[in-house]
Amino acid sequence: MIDPKALASRFPGDFLFGVATASFQIEGASKADGRKPSIWDAFSNMPGRVFGRHNGDVACDHYNRWESDLDLIKAMGVTGYRFSIAWPRIVPEGTGPINEAGLDFYDRLIDGLKARGIKAYATLYHWDLPLALMGDGGWTARSTAYAFQRYTKVIMERLGDRLDAVATFNEPWCSVWLSHLYGIHAPGERNMDAALHALHYTNLAHGLSVQAIREIAPNVPVGLVLNAHETLPGSDSAADIAAAERAHQFHNGVFFDPVFKGEYPADFLSALGSRMPKIKENDLEIISQKLDWWGLNYYTPMRVSDDPTPGAEFPATSSAPPISKVKTDIGWEIYAPALKSLVERLYARYDLPVCYITENGACYNMGVENGEVDDQPRLDYYVEHLSMVADLIKDGYPMHGYFAWSLMDNFEWAEGYKMRFGLVHVDYDTQVRTVKKSGKWYSALAAEFPKGNFKTD
């Protein structure tokens, strides 16, 4: 096992080490204090959608256990906590009345972080769209972008004075493609036209949200969290290399290009632009406002082979065999060099601000034995990937922080509670938390950086 002090020596002294969670995955209390259903409440309770028909009704009961959970974060020695805010707690029907009890919860949470000396990094949208908005089409409706802008204003007016940074969206690839094209996440659509509408209106919502944040809390650094894919060709053939480029446009470019270039990728538009909603004047100007930072969520590479079937150019998702045969318990290939090459490629293509690794981690399902969780493979995963971040820093890339996914085992979306990513084990029957071997190691690493700070330059 690598000594955390040895790895720490490769990072600057003000590097930020934190942990991350998301509201629907840990909070529970799905019907408490005025909260109304999200699309994930409905999706989870439909047969065949989520493993075991698991749902978020209780999850990690964080809504009731937040104080002890913050004590746990404090004890782990990390300097930052990345969490998301549940739109259905704040504006339960997406539009209309504001739920003060929901705002009160996040008031208590953020004040609790401040009292413990932990920096607060909020994400405004981590997939729990208020179910009522589906009556207007959800993310396939332009009106949802404006509902999100209003929700942003409500949050920033109440909480913005205590936030250290804010992200508009977490992984729009998931809430667009995985949710509207592949049908794996809520609302479970499998329709290209729906997905293309959700794509543009999500991008628009991001831009409108940035406007609202800058208007109300101009001193809060604002960013966007993207799960960019390292689209690696399955071979060095011209066909596979071209397929990997198309895959980049489809899986990365449709988010990066509008935000950082003010346009959609040309080949993508040529293939699918006629099926997109009308892009109104100033839409792209709104979407492409300069950001203070961006977040990268990385777990595994995407390997792409050419599919010669007519019409298969987009989406370019024909998979190629992995190079590494080592996989996590969720079946994802482990290949740390792709994290480094992905960051290099993205900075070569785009004029990007400073970067935070906002999620990185591994799924291993070891249980508690004699009061301990020996999850050495997860620890090894962290060492390999943090080493790549250190290499990027050495090469001059503006990597300023790292948030481990995740603080604790939680509701893992379509996988329910079957898959575990936490540094802390959760017994879902008793809600007992047990810090795993990886969590103890990460705590020792983070303890070397008590002055970790969020920087935007």
C-alpha positions, 0 to 999 in steps of 0.5 A: 500500500502506498504511503499517503504522505508519499502521494501527498508530496506530489500535490501543491499544499493548497490542493483541495481534497473532498468527498461527494454525494447527491441528494436523491442518493442519500437523503431519504425522507422522500415525503417529509416536510413538503417534498413532492415526488421527483422523476426518480421516485416515479421511475424507482417504483415502476417494475423493471426499472431499478434493481430490486425495485429499490427506491430513495424513500429512506436511502442513507437517511441523511435528511435525519442524520445530517449532523452525524454525517457532517461529524463523520466528514469532519473526522475524515479530515477532508476540506470540502463537501460536494452535495446536491440540492433537491429541487423537489424539496425547494419548489415541489412542483417545479414551478409555483410555491416555494417550500420553506421547510426544504430551504431550512434543511439546506440552511442547517446543512450549510451552517453545519458545514461552516461550523465544522470548517468544511467548505460547501460545494453545491450542485443545483441539479443531480437528476431529481427533476420535480415529477410535476414538470413531466406534465409539460414534457420535462427536459424536452420542454423549453419551459423547464429551462426557465423553471430551472432559472427561477429555482436557481434564483431561489437557491442563490438568494437564500444560500448563496452567501455561504456557498464556496462554489456552485455547479449548475448541472451534474453529468448532463450526458446522463440526464440527456442521453442515458435518460432520454435515448438509452432509457436506463435512467429516469424518465426512461425514454428511448427516443432520439427526438426527445433526447435532442430536445432534452439536450438543447434545453438542458444546455439552455438551462445551464446558461440561464442558471449561470446568469441567475447566479452571477446576478444574485451571488456574483462572488460565488464561483460557478461551473459545470460538472461533465462526465466526459468520455475518453473515446478511444479507438478500438484499433489504429485503423482509419475507420475506428479513429473516425468513429472515435471522433464521432463518438467524441462529438456525440458524447462530449462535443454536444456539451463542451462545444456549446458551452466553451465554443458557442456552437454545436459540433458540425458533423453532429448538426449535419447528421441530426440538426434537423431533428433538434428543437429550434435554436433561438437567437441568443440561445448559444450566447446564453449557453456559452457564458464564461465559467469560473471552473469546470468539473470532470467526473471520470470512472472508465474509458469508452472504447469505440469501433466503427459500425458500418451499418448505414445510419449508425454514425450517430450515436457512435457507441459500437464498443471495442474490447477493453485493453485492461481486463481488470474491472470493478464490481459494476463491470467498468474497465479500470484504465487510469491513463485514460483520465490523463489523456482525456484531460490533455485532449480536452484542454487541447480542444477547448479554452477551459478554465481550471479543473476539479475532479468532481467524481472519481471512485470505484464500485466494490461490494465488500462487506463488514467483517469483524468491524472492518471493510478491507476494500484494497482494490478500491484503495488501489484504484484511488492511488492509480487515478490520483497519480494521474492527477499528480502527473497532470499537475506536474505537466502544468494543467490547472488541476485544483482539487479532487472529490472522491465518489463517494462519501458513503454507499448509497442508492446507485440509480438503476443499480439500486443498493446493489452496488457500493462506491463509498469510502464509508460502508452503510448498513441499510437496515441499521444505518450504521456507518463503517469507515472502510480501509480506503476511507481511512487511507483517503482520510490520511491523505486529506489530512496532509492538506488542511489548507485546501482551497477552491481556486479559480486561477 
